[in-house]
């Protein structure tokens, strides 16, 4: 038996078991509880919330081990009624005061906007439980409004317009609540470089040299000017005293001011029983965390109040600007609704801030703040028209899911927010709680559910039900364990040196001998890992899948080969990992039938002569053949002849299949359609032609997805007519004449080409002749001249062929 079981499990172990249970749960038909292999009651409870543990001493049989961790119904069936450990998650409502209808007319302790107010829960891991939370925006609820104004130079016209703001704002707000208080504060920026002018000449008047407005007060971080009061005249007086200042860069130090206004509760005067509104007005962007490093401020903001006796922010020049996360945390802690009243230019930036700071709204402020009253009233109505739950200090081991039921009565799973509410409306939220694992024993967690901006909260106290009642009833050196162990929850935890179901065997040399006698061979697991060795005998575990048996638990009746999820294909018995097939079946999983009847085609051939019968099914060997008996083969030789027989017998009641029964048997899968014109452009159709009474019959053949054949046949066969002799004669004569004309035309063309070439040659020779046009080249003179060649000397003169 396993030793060393404890009463509880560490969080990592518990988380692993819960994860394992979720994976096992996804397998259909699997017993989650038994598959978890739980060896103690605590492990069993972690597997799945439906698992229970049997703590009965005599449980199961002596030949096999019955799992004590199982579904309740299975344990009861196996004889464990009355001794089950199956704790459930529970809820106890500790405080549940009714919701109030009005706020200002009641005392502080009487105003209730959330119900219930306190709950205690005892959770079993994986066992989800739920409770309902109701929230109501009560009528005439007190309002504290703190007006935080940017007093940089660009806001001078805004300051002039709000000098009588208190009176007008109070008049409007008293239409919404009879209990209204108003406070005032201002900010500029940190009075250090590079955020402000720090040169000596600017110390008293940073506007020196500025022509448009030469006089202003020194720069400051945040100044609390008026605590919350119902005397609006004091607000007006304080506003009229104020003067603007001037800083150096465009961004302002407004986030410093917001944080101080939120955390300095006593000096600001926030009331616990009132709705808190913080109106932030500016016309520029704010400095955020890490910007202070430009001025050498490396210390992050500590989130504390730093107002001195003069109500000025004393840590302005020591701490960095606060981050958005810190702002959101402090505003939520103090139930403050922040209203950004900013100019249109920066609306989008502040709109993005609202997504990061819960309970925040943004409205567009005119350049001169003349719409500030309408803006505040609109923002207040927007805040009061929605309810959103927030969770504080949620333990890591606890998972929360919300389902909202708003005014339309519909359920919205995964939503913790309702909008478009009227004052006095009540909305509800179903909160489901589930423990994911078990923390250390006696751990107690507390978390808070709180509507954003409300002071009312729901406190939830969580304890964990991770131990079994039977573990507290220990019997040390129990006779049930042969006096050699501790009996708990139906099992024996053996002392050192003893083993066995009842600690009846000793360890040591004899113990090793016992263990070796429970091994099938040296090196193999004890009892094949599927049983326990009890004094040299294997006691096999019980399995939900079947029977485990054998001297070493080496055999079972469920570990054989399967076919389509069926053990031995349903045609055999599983014996020790091997399928013993029934008659008529062969194969490792008995899925191969030796019968051939299913392979006989309609023409009484085996697989239509186009394949082999394997395991009771035809395997077609002829290319293009398919079908249960390879009867379909559009490309096989002779397919047109086969389909022709069906056409003749079904349409004309003729052919070799003319008998009705034979025709119906062989042609039951043929669909015949008769058409006037046969389309042959289908690539998947085979065109078939056969003679019929000196004519030709044509049809196309194709296979349909349903397995039937589609035959498209001409209504009438195509028959040829006798040739016309006169037409043939005329055609021959016409052809001869046409050929003659063509030949004459060719001869004429050749002659013309030859003549043109000769004429061209003549013209060319004529142009090359060089003689005068007045002389006739054929004319010869009638007088001829002959010269004699002689020489004589007369008076010492020589004459050659002439007489002087």
Secondary structure, DSSP 8 states (H G I E B T S, - for coil): ------S---HHHHHHHHHHHHHHHTSTT--HHHHTT--SHHHHHHH-TTEEEE--SS-S-SSEE--SEEEHHHHHHTT-TT-EE----EEEEEE-----SBSTTS-GGG---EE--EEEEEE-TT--EEEEEEEE--BT--EEEEEEEE-BGGGHHHHHHTTTHHHHHHHHHTTT-S-EEEEEEEE---SSTTTS--SGGGSS-TTTT-TT----B---SEEEEEEEES-HHHHHHHHHH---B--SSSSB-HHHHHHHHHH-HHHHT--TTSEEEEEEEESS-B--TTGGGGGT--S-------B-TTSBBTTTTTS----HHHHHHHHHHTTEEEEEEE-GGGHHHHHHHHHHSTTEEEEE--TT-TTHHHHHHHHHHHHHT-EEEEEES--TTEEEEEEEE-TT--EEET--EE-S--TT-EEEEEEEEEE-S--STT-EEEEEEEETT-S-EEEEEEEE--S-GGGGS-BTT-GGGTTSEEEETTEEEE-TTEESTTS-EE-SHHHHHHHHTT-SSTTS-GGGGSEEEETTEEEEE--SSS-EESTTS-EESS-S-EETTEEGGGSEEEETTEEEE-TTEESTTS-EE---GGGB-TTS-BGGGSEEEETTEEEE-STT-BSTTS-B-TTSTTHHHHHHHHHHHHHSS-STT-SHHHHHHHTTTEEEEEESS-----TT-EEEEEEETTEEEEEEEEE-TTS-EEEEEESS-EE-----HHHHHHHHHHHHHHHHHHHHHHHHHHHHHHHHHHHHHHHHHHHH----SSS-TT---S--------EEEETTEEEES---
